[in-house]
Amino acid sequence: MNAKQRVAKQAATYVQSDMIIGLGTGSTADCFIDELAGRQQQGLAFSVVSSSVVSQNRAKQLGLNLTSIELLNHVDLYVDGADEVTEDLTLLKGQGADLVKEKILAQNSDQFIVMVDQSKLVKRIGEKYPIPIEVIPFAWQIVFSALEKFGAKGQLRTLPGKANPMLSSHGSLILDMEFPEQITSQELNDELDKLPGIIEHGIFHDLTDVLLIGDESTVQIKTR
Ligand code: 5RP
């Protein structure tokens, strides 16, 4: 069992019958979806809501009981991976193009569980990856200029190997931006939250309830 499978197995122990469970996006979230399928086969009944088309398709293929986010006003548990995690459990997410639903589910779940391996632990958000910022298409250049005033550098995300911009599931554009190191993730979070034209960004501040850090043999658990 690798680290991703190990944390996914641990995350599945938080699932109880009749829960509505939010499914994250990515390879670690895929392992969790596989674990859920196993729990369902053992007789546990629950519903799932997906943060992306990719996770939705995987859940569907495995025969999980899918519901739609439009029908919900509450989620019991949201389980997802992350690209970076700091000591205070702030996350960077969104290397996939679906961070809007991911943040809505993280914010509106009773419990948000994050699954990572050691490679995701960082001292500073933005250490390994630029910050993904999802923007309304018609305003992307205005937002880009506003971000440059903070000293940010970056570009519009394009489709792999092509010049065409990548679209999120809801048809918005994504800017991948690097900010000066002296701006803290909390300051950046607050500034990005305020800027018109930004739909959502990849800093998940003050949302993680439980962090599961896996390696080849153990899972370390950190709580807020
Ligand atoms: C997608 C995400 C993912 O959770 C993040 O990219 C981690 O992916 P993986 O589990 O494949 O390492 O934020 O938007």
Residues whose N, C-alpha, C, O or C-beta is under 5 A from the ligand:
A	BS01	5RP	T25 G26 S27 T28 A29 D80 G81 A82 D83 K93 G94 Q95 G96 A97 D98
